[in-house]
Amino acid sequence: MAEPRERTRAARAGGVLVAGALVLAVLLVFWRLLLTNRVLATGDAFAYFTPYRDFANQALRSGKLPLWNPFLFLGSPFLANPQSAVLYPLHWLFVGLPAGKSLAASAGLHLWLAG
């Protein structure tokens, strides 16, 4: 019978192996999006979310919290709009990337986390 420590090490090694395999699977799916100028989605998803992410990333990179978007209509609340997802912690990981890459990296991370 295996000792508890040996079982724990084996379980941990198995978990690391599965996590690594999932990273490779996600990279296999998303490599074109991350390394080329392709976009994750076209149409409304591209026209709506890419400018939102671009505006949020630029504001956060400059150290400002984007409360208001002066470029939408005659101005509109930005932070209060749940579609902007400014305060979503996982989006903050990709603030330094261009908007299209940020959206692709975020989708890849979510796919990896979903397992």
C-alpha positions as CSV (number, residue, x, y, z in Angstrom):
1,M,0.0,0.0,0.0
2,A,1.4,3.4,-0.9
3,E,2.2,6.0,1.7
4,P,0.0,9.1,1.9
5,R,2.8,11.3,0.8
6,E,3.5,9.2,-2.3
7,R,-0.2,9.3,-3.3
8,T,-0.2,13.1,-2.8
9,R,2.9,13.5,-5.0
10,A,1.3,11.2,-7.6
11,A,-1.9,13.2,-7.6
12,R,-0.1,16.5,-7.8
13,A,2.0,15.2,-10.7
14,G,-1.2,14.0,-12.5
15,G,-2.8,17.5,-11.9
16,V,0.3,19.2,-13.4
17,L,0.2,16.9,-16.4
18,V,-3.5,17.6,-17.0
19,A,-3.0,21.3,-16.6
20,G,-0.1,21.2,-19.1
21,A,-2.1,19.2,-21.6
22,L,-4.9,21.7,-21.3
23,V,-2.5,24.6,-22.0
24,L,-1.2,22.8,-25.1
25,A,-4.8,22.2,-26.3
26,V,-5.8,25.8,-25.8
27,L,-2.6,27.0,-27.6
28,L,-3.4,24.6,-30.4
29,V,-6.8,26.3,-30.9
30,F,-5.8,29.9,-30.3
31,W,-2.2,30.1,-31.7
32,R,-3.4,31.9,-34.9
33,L,-5.2,34.5,-32.9
34,L,-2.3,35.2,-30.6
35,L,0.4,35.2,-33.2
36,T,-1.2,36.8,-36.3
37,N,-3.6,39.7,-37.0
38,R,-6.7,37.5,-37.0
39,V,-9.6,38.4,-34.7
40,L,-11.6,36.1,-32.4
41,A,-15.0,37.0,-33.9
42,T,-16.4,39.2,-36.6
43,G,-19.6,41.2,-37.0
44,D,-21.2,42.6,-33.9
45,A,-18.9,40.8,-31.4
46,F,-15.9,42.5,-33.1
47,A,-17.5,45.9,-33.7
48,Y,-18.9,46.1,-30.1
49,F,-16.3,44.4,-27.8
50,T,-13.0,45.4,-29.4
51,P,-13.5,49.2,-29.1
52,Y,-14.8,48.6,-25.5
53,R,-11.7,46.6,-24.6
54,D,-9.4,49.1,-26.4
55,F,-10.9,52.1,-24.5
56,A,-10.7,50.2,-21.2
57,N,-7.1,49.0,-21.8
58,Q,-5.9,52.5,-22.8
59,A,-7.5,54.1,-19.7
60,L,-6.1,51.5,-17.3
61,R,-2.6,51.7,-18.9
62,S,-2.6,55.4,-18.3
63,G,-3.6,54.9,-14.6
64,K,-7.2,56.1,-15.0
65,L,-10.4,54.3,-14.1
66,P,-12.7,54.6,-17.2
67,L,-15.8,56.0,-15.6
68,W,-17.2,57.7,-18.7
69,N,-16.8,56.9,-22.4
70,P,-16.9,60.2,-24.3
71,F,-16.7,58.5,-27.7
72,L,-20.0,56.6,-27.5
73,F,-23.1,58.6,-28.5
74,L,-22.7,62.0,-26.7
75,G,-21.0,60.2,-23.8
76,S,-22.1,57.3,-21.7
77,P,-21.3,55.6,-18.4
78,F,-18.5,53.1,-19.0
79,L,-17.6,51.6,-15.6
80,A,-21.3,51.2,-14.8
81,N,-22.0,49.3,-18.0
82,P,-21.6,45.5,-17.2
83,Q,-20.7,44.8,-20.9
84,S,-17.4,46.8,-20.4
85,A,-16.2,44.4,-17.7
86,V,-13.6,46.9,-16.5
87,L,-13.5,45.5,-13.0
88,Y,-13.4,41.8,-14.0
89,P,-10.0,40.6,-12.5
90,L,-9.1,38.3,-15.3
91,H,-9.3,41.0,-17.9
92,W,-6.7,43.0,-16.0
93,L,-4.1,40.4,-16.9
94,F,-4.2,41.4,-20.5
95,V,-4.3,45.2,-20.2
96,G,-0.9,45.5,-21.9
97,L,-2.0,43.8,-25.1
98,P,-3.8,45.3,-28.0
99,A,-7.6,44.9,-27.9
100,G,-7.9,42.0,-30.3
101,K,-5.1,40.0,-28.7
102,S,-6.5,40.8,-25.2
103,L,-9.9,39.4,-26.2
104,A,-8.3,36.2,-27.7
105,A,-6.0,35.7,-24.7
106,S,-9.0,36.2,-22.3
107,A,-11.0,33.7,-24.2
108,G,-8.1,31.2,-24.2
109,L,-7.6,31.7,-20.4
110,H,-11.3,31.1,-19.8
111,L,-11.3,28.0,-21.9
112,W,-8.2,26.7,-20.0
113,L,-9.9,27.4,-16.7
114,A,-13.1,25.6,-17.8
115,G,-10.9,22.6,-18.4
